[in-house]
Amino acid sequence: MRAVVTRVTSASVTVGAEVTGAIDRGLLVLVAVGHEDTTEDAAALARKIAGLRIFADAEGAMNLDLAEVRGEILAVSQFTLFGDVRKGRRPSFVAAAPSELGRELLDRFVADLRGLGVHVETGRFGADMQVASVNSVPITILIDTKRVF
């Protein structure tokens, strides 16, 4: 699984005219599932993201995790994180999981986060979503369960 994790002061996702998820301080997590991913990848990714120490403490050092700042997560499916542009100019998405597996593991990832005590809002899998965020830069991190675990 791959995730782009961005520290935000707020974020929301809208489908049509409906806001399907919105958070205040926390993390916007764009998540993609690969065809080789498993429930173990979902659980490992959830643990890694929930425990990231990327929030500033009283001295301004990144020492606090999501729970310590009472942050939330907005998780949005983003299969294009598996886009391969090594050949030509049109991305290939053959490494992305089929929809059924993608939905299953994204749901598992969200359930695992909630099991860790994290408040999670979501987009709508497979929908044309509009994502808005106020990023708390310079924190954006790429996580790939096949490369870091």
N, CA, C and O atoms as a DFTB+ gen file, in Angstrom:
596 C
 N C O
     1  1       0.850      -1.173       0.000
     2  2       0.000       0.000       0.000
     3  2       0.889       1.227       0.000
     4  3       2.001       1.213       0.527
     5  1       0.389       2.257      -0.585
     6  2       1.099       3.525      -0.608
     7  2       0.207       4.599      -0.024
     8  3      -1.014       4.578      -0.175
     9  1       0.858       5.545       0.653
    10  2       0.119       6.661       1.217
    11  2       0.950       7.930       1.118
    12  3       2.166       7.918       1.312
    13  1       0.273       9.009       0.815
    14  2       0.863      10.336       0.920
    15  2       0.186      10.978       2.126
    16  3      -1.029      11.174       2.148
    17  1       0.993      11.297       3.119
    18  2       0.491      11.813       4.390
    19  2       0.879      13.283       4.498
    20  3       2.060      13.627       4.443
    21  1      -0.114      14.141       4.649
    22  2       0.132      15.576       4.765
    23  2      -0.472      16.089       6.063
    24  3      -1.638      15.837       6.364
    25  1       0.336      16.810       6.823
    26  2      -0.159      17.434       8.054
    27  2      -1.012      18.630       7.646
    28  3      -0.591      19.458       6.839
    29  1      -2.229      18.711       8.220
    30  2      -3.165      19.770       7.841
    31  2      -3.753      20.457       9.070
    32  3      -3.801      19.894      10.163
    33  1      -4.195      21.682       8.853
    34  2      -4.977      22.354       9.890
    35  2      -6.466      22.124       9.651
    36  3      -7.284      22.276      10.558
    37  1      -6.811      21.747       8.392
    38  2      -8.169      21.317       8.067
    39  2      -8.151      20.661       6.692
    40  3      -7.282      20.940       5.866
    41  1      -9.123      19.785       6.462
    42  2      -9.260      19.138       5.162
    43  2     -10.681      18.618       5.025
    44  3     -11.345      18.295       6.010
    45  1     -11.131      18.544       3.769
    46  2     -12.468      18.005       3.509
    47  2     -12.494      17.361       2.136
    48  3     -11.660      17.649       1.277
    49  1     -13.467      16.486       1.947
    50  2     -13.684      15.860       0.648
    51  2     -15.170      15.962       0.326
    52  3     -16.035      15.718       1.167
    53  1     -15.430      16.332      -0.924
    54  2     -16.796      16.543      -1.383
    55  2     -17.053      15.684      -2.609
    56  3     -16.206      15.582      -3.496
    57  1     -18.228      15.066      -2.652
    58  2     -18.680      14.323      -3.817
    59  2     -19.972      14.989      -4.265
    60  3     -20.968      14.978      -3.542
    61  1     -19.952      15.564      -5.453
    62  2     -21.099      16.358      -5.887
    63  2     -21.239      17.547      -4.961
    64  3     -20.299      18.327      -4.808
    65  1     -22.394      17.696      -4.344
    66  2     -22.613      18.787      -3.388
    67  2     -22.515      18.316      -1.946
    68  3     -22.739      19.097      -1.021
    69  1     -22.177      17.028      -1.741
    70  2     -22.149      16.452      -0.399
    71  2     -20.733      16.369       0.160
    72  3     -19.840      15.807      -0.474
    73  1     -20.531      16.931       1.347
    74  2     -19.266      16.759       2.052
    75  2     -19.316      15.388       2.702
    76  3     -20.135      15.142       3.587
    77  1     -18.429      14.488       2.257
    78  2     -18.441      13.121       2.792
    79  2     -17.496      12.960       3.968
    80  3     -17.604      11.993       4.723
    81  1     -16.574      13.893       4.133
    82  2     -15.655      13.832       5.255
    83  2     -14.969      15.167       5.457
    84  3     -14.650      15.859       4.490
    85  1     -14.742      15.529       6.703
    86  2     -14.059      16.783       7.021
    87  2     -13.388      16.651       8.381
    88  3     -13.934      16.053       9.308
    89  1     -12.190      17.224       8.477
    90  2     -11.462      17.200       9.743
    91  2     -10.877      18.573      10.020
    92  3     -10.749      19.414       9.130
    93  1     -10.530      18.770      11.269
    94  2      -9.742      19.925      11.652
    95  2      -8.291      19.457      11.706
    96  3      -7.847      18.756      10.797
    97  1      -7.558      19.816      12.720
    98  2      -6.141      19.472      12.819
    99  2      -5.910      17.972      12.698
   100  3      -6.590      17.171      13.340
   101  1      -4.947      17.607      11.872
   102  2      -4.635      16.196      11.728
   103  2      -3.881      15.900      10.466
   104  3      -2.967      16.628      10.079
   105  1      -4.284      14.789       9.806
   106  2      -3.578      14.298       8.634
   107  2      -4.545      14.018       7.490
   108  3      -5.572      13.365       7.677
   109  1      -4.211      14.510       6.325
   110  2      -4.871      14.101       5.097
   111  2      -4.038      12.958       4.550
   112  3      -2.843      13.120       4.301
   113  1      -4.666      11.794       4.359
   114  2      -3.951      10.610       3.905
   115  2      -4.576      10.135       2.594
   116  3      -5.712       9.660       2.567
   117  1      -3.810      10.275       1.507
   118  2      -4.205       9.714       0.222
   119  2      -3.660       8.291       0.191
   120  3      -2.463       8.086       0.395
   121  1      -4.519       7.307      -0.061
   122  2      -4.143       5.900       0.078
   123  2      -4.410       5.134      -1.211
   124  3      -5.472       5.257      -1.822
   125  1      -3.409       4.331      -1.611
   126  2      -3.560       3.465      -2.780
   127  2      -3.231       2.032      -2.389
   128  3      -2.359       1.782      -1.556
   129  1      -3.942       1.102      -3.003
   130  2      -3.739      -0.312      -2.746
   131  2      -3.164      -0.945      -4.009
   132  3      -3.672      -0.739      -5.112
   133  1      -2.100      -1.718      -3.829
   134  2      -1.505      -2.451      -4.936
   135  2      -2.050      -3.862      -5.005
   136  3      -2.587      -4.367      -4.019
   137  1      -1.919      -4.507      -6.161
   138  2      -2.490      -5.840      -6.326
   139  2      -1.810      -6.900      -5.468
   140  3      -2.357      -7.990      -5.300
   141  1      -0.634      -6.610      -4.920
   142  2       0.051      -7.563      -4.035
   143  2      -0.194      -7.284      -2.554
   144  3       0.324      -8.006      -1.702
   145  1      -0.964      -6.266      -2.237
   146  2      -1.175      -5.887      -0.836
   147  2      -2.136      -6.830      -0.123
   148  3      -2.974      -7.489      -0.740
   149  1      -1.981      -6.870       1.212
   150  2      -2.771      -7.770       2.053
   151  2      -3.307      -7.002       3.261
   152  3      -3.030      -5.817       3.443
   153  1      -4.082      -7.715       4.078
   154  2      -4.586      -7.091       5.303
   155  2      -3.436      -6.718       6.239
   156  3      -3.562      -5.781       7.028
   157  1      -2.326      -7.436       6.161
   158  2      -1.156      -7.098       6.978
   159  2      -0.583      -5.742       6.574
   160  3      -0.124      -4.980       7.425
   161  1      -0.609      -5.441       5.278
   162  2      -0.157      -4.125       4.809
   163  2      -1.064      -3.028       5.361
   164  3      -0.582      -1.981       5.794
   165  1      -2.375      -3.266       5.346
   166  2      -3.322      -2.281       5.862
   167  2      -3.081      -2.013       7.343
   168  3      -3.076      -0.861       7.778
   169  1      -2.881      -3.076       8.112
   170  2      -2.644      -2.926       9.551
   171  2      -1.323      -2.221       9.826
   172  3      -1.252      -1.351      10.694
   173  1      -0.281      -2.588       9.093
   174  2       1.032      -1.961       9.291
   175  2       0.995      -0.482       8.924
   176  3       1.579       0.349       9.619
   177  1       0.311      -0.157       7.838
   178  2       0.206       1.241       7.423
   179  2      -0.562       2.054       8.461
   180  3      -0.179       3.181       8.777
   181  1      -1.631       1.494       8.983
   182  2      -2.412       2.187      10.016
   183  2      -1.562       2.456      11.250
   184  3      -1.582       3.563      11.787
   185  1      -0.815       1.454      11.704
   186  2       0.049       1.644      12.876
   187  2       1.119       2.697      12.625
   188  3       1.386       3.541      13.481
   189  1       1.725       2.642      11.451
   190  2       2.790       3.590      11.122
   191  2       2.262       5.020      11.109
   192  3       2.869       5.916      11.695
   193  1       1.133       5.232      10.441
   194  2       0.592       6.586      10.324
   195  2       0.096       7.101      11.671
   196  3       0.346       8.255      12.019
   197  1      -0.597       6.270      12.425
   198  2      -1.098       6.702      13.737
   199  2       0.047       7.090      14.670
   200  3      -0.119       7.955      15.529
   201  1       1.186       6.466      14.507
   202  2       2.314       6.717      15.401
   203  2       3.335       7.720      14.906
   204  3       4.315       7.993      15.599
   205  1       3.126       8.280      13.710
   206  2       4.092       9.247      13.189
   207  2       4.230      10.438      14.128
   208  3       3.238      11.049      14.524
   209  1       5.450      10.754      14.473
   210  2       5.713      11.898      15.353
   211  2       6.073      13.090      14.466
   212  3       7.243      13.418      14.269
   213  1       5.015      13.728      13.935
   214  2       5.233      14.829      12.991
   215  2       4.511      16.113      13.396
   216  3       4.331      17.022      12.585
   217  1       4.105      16.169      14.654
   218  2       3.488      17.387      15.170
   219  2       4.441      18.033      16.165
   220  3       5.152      17.349      16.901
   221  1       4.443      19.347      16.174
   222  2       5.394      20.096      16.993
   223  2       5.037      20.044      18.473
   224  3       3.870      20.124      18.857
   225  1       6.079      19.908      19.291
   226  2       5.910      20.011      20.740
   227  2       6.068      21.480      21.140
   228  3       6.134      22.353      20.274
   229  1       6.129      21.756      22.446
   230  2       6.216      23.135      22.939
   231  2       7.474      23.858      22.459
   232  3       7.496      25.087      22.381
   233  1       8.512      23.101      22.142
   234  2       9.762      23.698      21.659
   235  2       9.814      23.785      20.141
   236  3      10.801      24.267      19.585
   237  1       8.770      23.326      19.466
   238  2       8.729      23.377      18.014
   239  2       9.337      22.169      17.324
   240  3       9.384      22.132      16.094
   241  1       9.803      21.182      18.074
   242  2      10.372      19.973      17.485
   243  2       9.254      18.980      17.159
   244  3       8.259      18.903      17.878
   245  1       9.420      18.226      16.081
   246  2       8.420      17.223      15.708
   247  2       8.580      16.003      16.611
   248  3       9.336      15.081      16.308
   249  1       7.849      16.019      17.728
   250  2       7.938      14.952      18.712
   251  2       6.587      14.342      19.077
   252  3       6.538      13.357      19.813
   253  1       5.497      14.908      18.579
   254  2       4.176      14.457      19.011
   255  2       3.474      13.686      17.905
   256  3       3.629      13.987      16.721
   257  1       2.696      12.680      18.312
   258  2       1.920      11.922      17.333
   259  2       0.478      12.411      17.311
   260  3       0.116      13.343      18.029
   261  1      -0.317      11.789      16.501
   262  2      -1.710      12.191      16.290
   263  2      -2.521      12.213      17.585
   264  3      -3.264      13.162      17.837
   265  1      -2.382      11.177      18.400
   266  2      -3.145      11.100      19.649
   267  2      -2.767      12.224      20.600
   268  3      -3.621      12.783      21.289
   269  1      -1.480      12.549      20.632
   270  2      -1.015      13.580      21.569
   271  2      -1.523      14.978      21.220
   272  3      -1.587      15.850      22.087
   273  1      -1.883      15.193      19.953
   274  2      -2.420      16.508      19.573
   275  2      -3.935      16.448      19.342
   276  3      -4.554      17.419      18.907
   277  1      -4.513      15.279      19.647
   278  2      -5.948      15.051      19.437
   279  2      -6.344      15.327      17.992
   280  3      -7.359      15.966      17.712
   281  1      -5.515      14.828      17.089
   282  2      -5.745      15.023      15.662
   283  2      -6.652      13.966      15.071
   284  3      -6.964      12.956      15.701
   285  1      -7.064      14.227      13.850
   286  2      -7.959      13.339      13.114
   287  2      -7.308      12.981      11.777
   288  3      -6.296      13.564      11.389
   289  1      -7.898      12.027      11.091
   290  2      -7.422      11.647       9.771
   291  2      -8.573      11.734       8.776
   292  3      -9.692      11.302       9.054
   293  1      -8.272      12.300       7.613
   294  2      -9.161      12.221       6.465
   295  2      -8.476      11.292       5.473
   296  3      -7.446      11.643       4.898
   297  1      -9.046      10.108       5.271
   298  2      -8.477       9.096       4.378
   299  2      -9.238       9.105       3.056
   300  3     -10.465       9.006       3.025
   301  1      -8.481       9.226       1.963
   302  2      -9.080       9.326       0.634
   303  2      -8.400       8.328      -0.289
   304  3      -7.174       8.317      -0.398
   305  1      -9.188       7.488      -0.956
   306  2      -8.612       6.528      -1.894
   307  2      -8.020       7.267      -3.090
   308  3      -8.598       8.228      -3.598
   309  1      -6.851       6.793      -3.528
   310  2      -6.119       7.486      -4.595
   311  2      -5.279       6.468      -5.368
   312  3      -4.059       6.425      -5.216
   313  1      -5.939       5.642      -6.204
   314  2      -5.228       4.570      -6.906
   315  2      -4.096       5.091      -7.778
   316  3      -3.174       4.343      -8.101
   317  1      -4.149       6.358      -8.165
   318  2      -3.129       6.900      -9.057
   319  2      -1.750       6.988      -8.413
   320  3      -0.772       7.283      -9.101
   321  1      -1.648       6.738      -7.109
   322  2      -0.329       6.685      -6.478
   323  2       0.486       5.514      -7.022
   324  3       1.701       5.461      -6.830
   325  1      -0.171       4.583      -7.694
   326  2       0.529       3.479      -8.337
   327  2       0.784       3.754      -9.818
   328  3       1.158       2.845     -10.558
   329  1       0.587       4.988     -10.254
   330  2       0.858       5.339     -11.642
   331  2       2.333       5.182     -11.981
   332  3       3.202       5.655     -11.249
   333  1       2.605       4.523     -13.084
   334  2       3.973       4.297     -13.547
   335  2       4.168       5.100     -14.827
   336  3       3.476       4.870     -15.820
   337  1       5.106       6.040     -14.805
   338  2       5.337       6.907     -15.960
   339  2       6.707       6.680     -16.585
   340  3       7.236       7.555     -17.269
   341  1       7.279       5.503     -16.349
   342  2       8.606       5.221     -16.908
   343  2       8.583       5.103     -18.431
   344  3       9.594       5.364     -19.083
   345  1       7.457       4.716     -19.000
   346  2       7.343       4.587     -20.457
   347  2       6.316       5.593     -20.962
   348  3       5.159       5.579     -20.541
   349  1       6.737       6.442     -21.844
   350  2       5.802       7.385     -22.460
   351  2       5.307       8.447     -21.502
   352  3       5.905       8.707     -20.457
   353  1       4.193       9.054     -21.891
   354  2       3.636      10.154     -21.098
   355  2       2.300       9.824     -20.460
   356  3       1.787      10.603     -19.657
   357  1       1.731       8.680     -20.808
   358  2       0.465       8.272     -20.210
   359  2       0.761       7.278     -19.099
   360  3       1.373       6.241     -19.357
   361  1       0.345       7.565     -17.865
   362  2       0.633       6.646     -16.751
   363  2      -0.044       5.290     -16.949
   364  3      -1.142       5.191     -17.497
   365  1       0.639       4.265     -16.490
   366  2       0.072       2.923     -16.433
   367  2      -0.293       2.649     -14.984
   368  3       0.460       2.978     -14.067
   369  1      -1.450       2.047     -14.791
   370  2      -1.914       1.760     -13.439
   371  2      -2.035       0.260     -13.187
   372  3      -2.829      -0.164     -12.348
   373  1      -1.252      -0.546     -13.908
   374  2      -1.364      -2.001     -13.783
   375  2      -0.973      -2.498     -12.396
   376  3      -1.394      -3.586     -12.001
   377  1      -0.181      -1.734     -11.645
   378  2       0.218      -2.167     -10.299
   379  2      -0.868      -1.898      -9.256
   380  3      -0.802      -2.424      -8.145
   381  1      -1.860      -1.088      -9.603
   382  2      -2.956      -0.800      -8.669
   383  2      -3.870      -2.017      -8.557
   384  3      -4.064      -2.761      -9.518
   385  1      -4.422      -2.197      -7.371
   386  2      -5.318      -3.334      -7.124
   387  2      -6.628      -3.165      -7.879
   388  3      -7.050      -2.041      -8.152
   389  1      -7.270      -4.277      -8.217
   390  2      -8.627      -4.196      -8.755
   391  2      -9.542      -3.543      -7.710
   392  3      -9.253      -3.575      -6.514
   393  1     -10.627      -2.963      -8.168
   394  2     -11.527      -2.213      -7.277
   395  2     -11.954      -2.977      -6.039
   396  3     -11.949      -2.424      -4.939
   397  1     -12.325      -4.243      -6.200
   398  2     -12.815      -5.023      -5.055
   399  2     -11.762      -5.128      -3.959
   400  3     -12.064      -4.910      -2.786
   401  1     -10.525      -5.463      -4.335
   402  2      -9.444      -5.555      -3.350
   403  2      -9.105      -4.178      -2.796
   404  3      -8.856      -4.034      -1.599
   405  1      -9.093      -3.174      -3.651
   406  2      -8.802      -1.816      -3.204
   407  2      -9.782      -1.346      -2.142
   408  3      -9.386      -0.804      -1.110
   409  1     -11.068      -1.559      -2.406
   410  2     -12.104      -1.153      -1.440
   411  2     -11.954      -1.933      -0.137
   412  3     -12.035      -1.358       0.948
   413  1     -11.734      -3.251      -0.247
   414  2     -11.607      -4.101       0.940
   415  2     -10.441      -3.643       1.832
   416  3     -10.600      -3.525       3.047
   417  1      -9.282      -3.389       1.232
   418  2      -8.113      -3.021       2.038
   419  2      -8.175      -1.583       2.517
   420  3      -7.653      -1.267       3.586
   421  1      -8.802      -0.708       1.749
   422  2      -8.989       0.662       2.246
   423  2      -9.923       0.648       3.455
   424  3      -9.662       1.321       4.452
   425  1     -11.008      -0.116       3.365
   426  2     -11.925      -0.234       4.505
   427  2     -11.202      -0.833       5.713
   428  3     -11.421      -0.403       6.845
   429  1     -10.354      -1.811       5.476
   430  2      -9.588      -2.429       6.567
   431  2      -8.628      -1.426       7.198
   432  3      -8.506      -1.368       8.422
   433  1      -7.945      -0.635       6.368
   434  2      -7.041       0.409       6.840
   435  2      -7.789       1.383       7.753
   436  3      -7.305       1.714       8.835
   437  1      -8.951       1.835       7.326
   438  2      -9.761       2.767       8.127
   439  2     -10.199       2.100       9.429
   440  3     -10.135       2.723      10.488
   441  1     -10.637       0.862       9.368
   442  2     -11.058       0.134      10.573
   443  2      -9.885      -0.042      11.529
   444  3     -10.049       0.087      12.742
   445  1      -8.706      -0.334      10.994
   446  2      -7.526      -0.481      11.847
   447  2      -7.173       0.832      12.530
   448  3      -6.824       0.839      13.711
   449  1      -7.258       1.942      11.805
   450  2      -7.010       3.253      12.419
   451  2      -8.010       3.511      13.551
   452  3      -7.630       3.938      14.641
   453  1      -9.265       3.251      13.285
   454  2     -10.303       3.458      14.308
   455  2     -10.057       2.556      15.507
   456  3     -10.290       2.957      16.647
   457  1      -9.588       1.341      15.252
   458  2      -9.250       0.424      16.338
   459  2      -8.101       0.939      17.195
   460  3      -7.964       0.551      18.355
   461  1      -7.284       1.804      16.629
   462  2      -6.190       2.428      17.379
   463  2      -6.642       3.700      18.093
   464  3      -5.834       4.390      18.714
   465  1      -7.932       4.005      18.003
   466  2      -8.478       5.170      18.687
   467  2      -8.454       6.456      17.882
   468  3      -8.669       7.535      18.435
   469  1      -8.198       6.361      16.592
   470  2      -8.129       7.549      15.742
   471  2      -9.507       7.853      15.167
   472  3     -10.206       6.956      14.696
   473  1      -9.893       9.137      15.212
   474  2     -11.124       9.565      14.531
   475  2     -10.795       9.697      13.047
   476  3      -9.895      10.448      12.671
   477  1     -11.530       8.961      12.200
   478  2     -11.257       8.946      10.764
   479  2     -12.507       9.344       9.999
   480  3     -13.598       8.829      10.243
   481  1     -12.325      10.266       9.078
   482  2     -13.339      10.621       8.099
   483  2     -12.837      10.095       6.762
   484  3     -11.640       9.861       6.600
   485  1     -13.744       9.906       5.796
   486  2     -13.328       9.329       4.516
   487  2     -13.982      10.033       3.340
   488  3     -14.948      10.786       3.472
   489  1     -13.404       9.747       2.189
   490  2     -14.045      10.102       0.935
   491  2     -15.001       8.983       0.566
   492  3     -15.445       8.229       1.432
   493  1     -15.319       8.872      -0.723
   494  2     -16.187       7.797      -1.199
   495  2     -15.416       7.041      -2.276
   496  3     -15.073       7.601      -3.318
   497  1     -15.154       5.787      -2.017
   498  2     -14.343       4.967      -2.914
   499  2     -14.907       4.995      -4.330
   500  3     -16.100       4.775      -4.538
   501  1     -14.038       5.268      -5.299
   502  2     -14.415       5.233      -6.703
   503  2     -15.159       6.449      -7.215
   504  3     -15.451       6.535      -8.408
   505  1     -15.472       7.387      -6.341
   506  2     -16.235       8.565      -6.748
   507  2     -15.310       9.654      -7.281
   508  3     -14.104       9.631      -7.035
   509  1     -15.878      10.597      -8.005
   510  2     -15.163      11.794      -8.440
   511  2     -15.185      12.758      -7.255
   512  3     -16.193      13.413      -6.993
   513  1     -14.069      12.834      -6.548
   514  2     -13.999      13.589      -5.297
   515  2     -13.234      14.890      -5.473
   516  3     -12.290      14.976      -6.258
   517  1     -13.653      15.878      -4.741
   518  2     -12.948      17.151      -4.669
   519  2     -12.376      17.248      -3.257
   520  3     -13.118      17.237      -2.275
   521  1     -11.050      17.343      -3.166
   522  2     -10.388      17.384      -1.867
   523  2      -9.832      18.779      -1.640
   524  3      -9.153      19.340      -2.501
   525  1     -10.128      19.331      -0.471
   526  2      -9.602      20.641      -0.091
   527  2      -8.816      20.476       1.194
   528  3      -9.221      19.733       2.088
   529  1      -7.682      21.173       1.286
   530  2      -6.909      21.098       2.520
   531  2      -6.151      22.388       2.744
   532  3      -5.763      23.089       1.810
   533  1      -5.957      22.672       4.019
   534  2      -5.050      23.739       4.429
   535  2      -3.875      23.013       5.046
   536  3      -3.940      22.535       6.178
   537  1      -2.797      22.939       4.278
   538  2      -1.636      22.164       4.694
   539  2      -0.816      22.915       5.722
   540  3      -0.655      24.133       5.653
   541  1      -0.305      22.163       6.669
   542  2       0.592      22.699       7.686
   543  2       2.002      22.286       7.271
   544  3       2.561      21.316       7.782
   545  1       2.558      23.047       6.335
   546  2       3.844      22.677       5.723
   547  2       4.994      22.890       6.686
   548  3       4.874      23.690       7.614
   549  1       6.075      22.214       6.496
   550  2       6.491      21.492       5.293
   551  2       6.325      19.980       5.407
   552  3       7.188      19.245       4.927
   553  1       5.280      19.501       6.005
   554  2       5.182      18.070       6.299
   555  2       4.299      17.335       5.298
   556  3       3.072      17.419       5.359
   557  1       4.929      16.619       4.382
   558  2       4.275      15.671       3.488
   559  2       5.214      14.485       3.364
   560  3       6.388      14.643       3.030
   561  1       4.691      13.294       3.634
   562  2       5.521      12.091       3.696
   563  2       4.910      11.009       2.812
   564  3       3.697      10.802       2.809
   565  1       5.770      10.323       2.065
   566  2       5.353       9.190       1.262
   567  2       5.703       7.911       2.014
   568  3       6.834       7.736       2.467
   569  1       4.719       7.015       2.143
   570  2       4.944       5.728       2.807
   571  2       4.529       4.623       1.849
   572  3       3.446       4.672       1.264
   573  1       5.388       3.635       1.692
   574  2       5.109       2.480       0.844
   575  2       5.395       1.232       1.672
   576  3       6.540       0.999       2.061
   577  1       4.380       0.435       1.943
   578  2       4.564      -0.720       2.825
   579  2       5.522      -1.743       2.242
   580  3       6.065      -2.557       2.989
   581  1       5.743      -1.733       0.964
   582  2       6.682      -2.687       0.351
   583  2       8.124      -2.183       0.425
   584  3       9.055      -2.923       0.108
   585  1       8.311      -0.944       0.838
   586  2       9.658      -0.375       0.867
   587  2      10.146      -0.017       2.257
   588  3      11.356       0.073       2.467
   589  1       9.258       0.191       3.212
   590  2       9.703       0.679       4.521
   591  2       9.458      -0.283       5.675
   592  3       9.874      -0.002       6.799
   593  1       8.805      -1.391       5.435
   594  2       8.478      -2.283       6.531
   595  2       9.268      -3.564       6.424
   596  3       9.127      -4.449       7.268
